[in-house]
């Protein structure tokens, strides 16, 4: 039976450390850390995420700048706002909430954000730095997963690590971070053959595909670390991950619950990235 990896507890520790460092930064340099969050349209899930980020800013002592734009906002108008925020010294980090309305090119918006303020680490400049291991920021969810793995005390070096999913936001950077820690990494996706067999060889299994209960207990190696990035809502309204929790719990050594696992870590790591941005911008 698995030990539960408590994302709420680990994220609280990360935020507490950020809050302490924020106070020190203010005392030493007079800098107040500021995060600008831009949301376009009325997507309910996006509104929840933005509100959670605002609360987290309050917890750690950041200034929160929220820009809620109408769904009819043009790409040019959004790019103009990003340009203003890039030049605003009170703003250390910029986050444009995705997804954007279909008439706006997400890539163009991401590329317009200054790499120094790109606290999501989506800009090609920051993606490239992650590739070579010389990064200032890490994508928030993969960075949170690394913190959760670290909390177990399991060493990544030399372990067989399997990542299911190859998105730019989670899967690809996740594989790279595990590789940086000397894991032997296999990235699986919709075209992967013998997926169950590959999973059964994984000492560390990270699942990020957005398919409810896709990975079952018989696909998991006895004693493996299982990180479930998925967040799916079933017909009965209950939330579940990409891993069938009950059967996985019987075989894994460590496992993240859904909710309460990876989710809280994403916002905690956003706070950590924003503090890093502020430090870099003030050379502290």
N, C-alpha and C positions, 0 to 999 in steps of 0.2 A: 504493500500500500504506500501511496505517495505522501510526501510532505508538501503542504500547500505553500506556494510562494505568494506572500501577501503583498500585492502591489500597492495597496493603500499605505501600509507601514513603510515600505521602501521609499515611496514617493514623498511621504511626509518627512522622512529623513533628508531627502534631497532638497526639498523646499526649505527646511529649517536651516540647512547649511547655506543656501542661497540668501536667505533672510539675514543671517549673521554677516555674510560677506558684503551685502548691500549696505548695511549700517557702517561697516568699516570703510567702504568706498566713499560714502557720504562724508564721514568724519575726516578722511585723509585728503580728499580732493574736492569736496563740495558738490560732487556729481549725484544727481538724482536719476536713477535708471528709468527709462521710458520705453514702453512697447506700444506701437501703433497696430491696431487690428482693423482691417478693412473687410467689410462684408457687402456683397452686391446681391440684392434680391431678397426673397422671403423664405428661403429654404429652412424648414423647421429644425432639422438636425444641425445646420450651420449656426443657427441662432443659439442653440444649446451650447455648442462648442465655444462660441464667442463669449457667452455669459460665464462659462466655466473658466475661461482664460482671464476674464476680468476679475473674477473672485480670486484666482491664483495670484494675480498682480497685487491685489490688496493684501493677501497673506504674506507675501515676501517683501512688501514695501516699495513696489514699483509704481510709477505713474502709468495709467492706462489711457491711451487715446483711441477712442472708438469712432470709426467712420462707417455709418450704415447708409449705403447708397441704394437708390431705387433700381429696380430690375431693368429699367429703360436706360440706365447710365451707359454711355457709349464707351468704346475702347479708348478713344482719345481722352475722354474725361478722366477715366481711371488712370491712364498713363500720366496725365497731368498731375493727379493727386500723388501718385508714387514719386514723381519728380520732386514735388514739394516736400514730401516726407524724407526723401534722400538727403535734402539740403537742410532739414530741420535738426539742429544740434540737440534739441530736447528729446528727440526720438533716436533711441539706440538700436531698436529692432523693428522690422516691418514684417507683418504677416498678412497676406491677402488670402482670405478664407476660400478654399476650393470646395466644391466645383463653382465655376463662374457661369453666368448665362451663356447660352450657345453662341451668341453673336460676338463674344469676346474671346480672343485668342489667348489661352492660358499661358502658352509658352512665351508670347511677347511680354506679358505682364511679369512673369517670373524673371525673365531676362532683364527687365527694366529696373528691378530692385537692386540697389547697391550691394555687391557681395559682402561688404562689411556689415550690412544691416540685415542680411538674409538669414534670419534665425531659424527658418525652416530647412536651410541647407539644400535648396532646390536649384539654385543658380548653377549653370554649367561650370563656372569657375570653382565653386565650392565642391561640386560633384567630382571634378578633376582632382582637387586636393585630397579628397577622401580616397580616391583611387591610389594615390601615391603615399598615403599615410601621413600627410603634412597638413592636417585640417585644423581650423579654428572651431568649426561647427559640425555637428553630426545631425542627420535627420532625426527628429525627436523620437519616433517610435522605435527604430532600430537601436538608438542610444539607450532608450529605456529598457529594451530587452537585454542589452549587455549589462546594465545595472542589476536586473533581476537575476541573471545567471551568476553574476559576481556574488550576489547575496546568498547563494547556496553554498559557496565555498568550492564548487566544482571547477577544476582547472580546465580551460579550453584547449590549451596546447596539446597537440597529439591526438585529440579526440576526433571521432567521426561526427561531423556536423552536417545535418540535412536541413535545408531551407525549402519549404514548399511555397512557391510564389516567386515571380520575377518582376514585380512592379518596380518602377523607378523610386517610389516613395518608401517601400519596405523591403521587398525581396532582394533586389540587387545590392543596395547598401548593406543589408543584413549579412549577406554572404561575404561582402568585403570586410566588414568589421570582424567577423569570425576568423577570416583568413589572416587579418592583421594580428590576431591573438594566437596564430599558429595552429588553428584548427584545420582539419582536412575536410574541405567543404564540398558538398554536392548540392547543386541548385536544381530543384525539380519543378515541373510545370505541366501544362495540359498535354504536352506531347511526350512526356516521360514514360518509358516502358518499365514494367516491373516495379511500379511505385511502392507497393506494399513491401516488397523484398528490400528495397533501398531503405525505407523507413525503419525496418526491423533491425538494421545494422547501425542505426544512429544512436550515439551516446547523448547527443544534444539535438533535439528536433524542434524547429521553429515553423509554425504553420500560419500562413498568411494568404489565403485564397478566397475568402468570402463565401464559403459553402458550408452550411450548417452541418455539424456532426460528421464531417467528411472522413476524418481520421479516427479509426476505431481502435479499441484496445489491442486487437490481434495484430495491428501494424506497428506496435510499439515494443522496443527492446526492454527487457526487464531492467529496472533501475535507471532508465533514461531520464534526462531533464527535458520536459515537454513545455514549450512556450506557445500558448494559443493567442495569436494576434487577432483572430476573427471576432466579429461582433455582428450577430445575426438575430433577427426577431422571428420567432416561430408564429404559426397561425394562432396559437393560444395567447400570443402577446408576450411570452417569456423570451428573455435574451439567452442566447447560447453562442458558443464559439464554433470554430472550425473542427474542434476535437470533441469526440463523444466522451464527455467528462467522466461518466460513471465507469465505463469499461477501461478508460485510460488510467484512471486513478488506481485501479487494481494492479497495474503493471509498472507504472512510472515510479522513479525515485523522487522526483520533484515535478510539480505541475502548477500552472497558473489557472486560477478560476476565471470564469466570465459570468458576470462582471467582477471587477475588483483585482484584476491581474495587470495586464499590460496597459489598459485604459488610463488609469491614474498617472502612469509613468510618462505618457506622451506630453502632458501639460507641464509636469515637473521638469522635464528635460528642456522644454521651451523656455521656462524661467531660467534654467542654467545657461542656455545659449544666449539669452538676452543679457544676462550679467556678464558673460564672456565678451559679448560685443561691446558693452559699455567700458569694460576694462581695456580692451584693445583700442577703442577710440580715444581713451584718455591716457593711454600708455602707462597704466598702473599695473 
